[in-house]
Amino acid sequence: MKKRVKEFRGKTIVDLKKETQLLREEIAKKTLQNRMNPEKNTNTIFQLRKKLAVLLTVLSEKEEIEKLKPEKKLAPPAGRLKIDQK
């Protein structure tokens, strides 16, 4: 479990979102296959859902960290500002 968390923490937010999409599709396929032709190992769906939960947790942590980071402010232009005098 800790390996999985470390692996997910090393990825970017975009990569994590892609991974969640792929996992959700895989869970849907496995569920459908299991209903049509039950497998001997029914634990695979449970493991995939658990992996998805860990992934979503890490993703939400990363998004919260991004929200808390201060936005970079643009530096004022170098040199003096010219003011037109009338």
PATIPA-475656 format. One line per 4 residues: number of its first residue (from 1); their letters; for each residue y negated, z, x negated of C-alpha. Coordinates in steps of 0.05 Angstrom, whole numbers, plus 5000, padded with zeros to 4 digits. Each point is the difference from the previous one (the first is absolute). Example, Ala and Ser with C-alpha at 12.3 -4.5 7.8 and 13.67 -1.06 7.14 Angstrom:
<nodes>
1	AS	5090/5156/4754 | 4931/4987/4973 .
</nodes>
This chain:
<nodes>
1	MKKR	5000/5000/5000 | 4951/5017/4944 | 5015/4934/4966 | 4981/4964/5063 .
5	VKEF	4935/5038/5007 | 4981/4986/4928 | 5017/4927/5009 | 4956/4995/5063 .
9	RGKT	4942/5037/4968 | 4997/4949/4944 | 4987/4943/5049 | 4934/4978/5031 .
13	IVDL	4982/5009/5073 | 5010/4925/5014 | 5070/5002/4969 | 5017/5062/5041 .
17	KKET	4979/4966/5065 | 5043/4939/4983 | 5058/5046/4985 | 4992/5036/5067 .
21	QLLR	5001/4934/5037 | 5064/4978/4964 | 5033/5067/5014 | 4983/4997/5074 .
25	EEIA	5029/4931/5005 | 5063/5022/4964 | 5008/5060/5046 | 4993/4955/5061 .
29	KKTL	5053/4953/4973 | 5048/5056/4983 | 4990/5032/5069 | 5015/4934/5035 .
33	QNRM	5061/4987/4956 | 5025/5070/5012 | 4996/4991/5075 | 5036/4934/4999 .
37	NPEK	5052/5017/4947 | 5001/5074/4981 | 5007/5014/4925 | 5045/5052/4970 .
41	NTNT	4941/5029/4962 | 4949/5016/5053 | 4959/5042/4952 | 4964/4938/4972 .
45	IFQL	4950/4998/5057 | 4985/5074/4991 | 4989/4989/4925 | 4953/4941/5013 .
49	RKKL	4959/5040/5050 | 4995/5058/4951 | 4977/4952/4945 | 4948/4972/5049 .
53	AVLL	4975/5070/5015 | 4991/5016/4926 | 4965/4934/4990 | 4952/5011/5058 .
57	TVLS	4985/5070/4974 | 4982/4974/4931 | 4959/4944/5032 | 4960/5048/5042 .
61	EKEE	4988/5045/4939 | 4973/4941/4961 | 4955/4978/5058 | 4971/5070/5005 .
65	IEKL	4986/5001/4925 | 4965/4933/5007 | 4956/5028/5056 | 4980/5060/4958 .
69	KPEK	4981/4960/4939 | 4925/4991/4995 | 4976/4930/5009 | 4971/4967/4939 .
73	KLAP	4926/4991/5007 | 4966/4939/4973 | 4954/5015/4942 | 4927/4980/5009 .
77	PAGR	4981/4935/4965 | 4980/5007/4928 | 4927/4992/4985 | 4938/5014/5042 .
81	LKID	4993/4980/5071 | 4941/4954/5012 | 4956/5019/5058 | 4952/4949/5027 .
85	QK	4930/5027/5005 | 4953/4968/5049 .
</nodes>
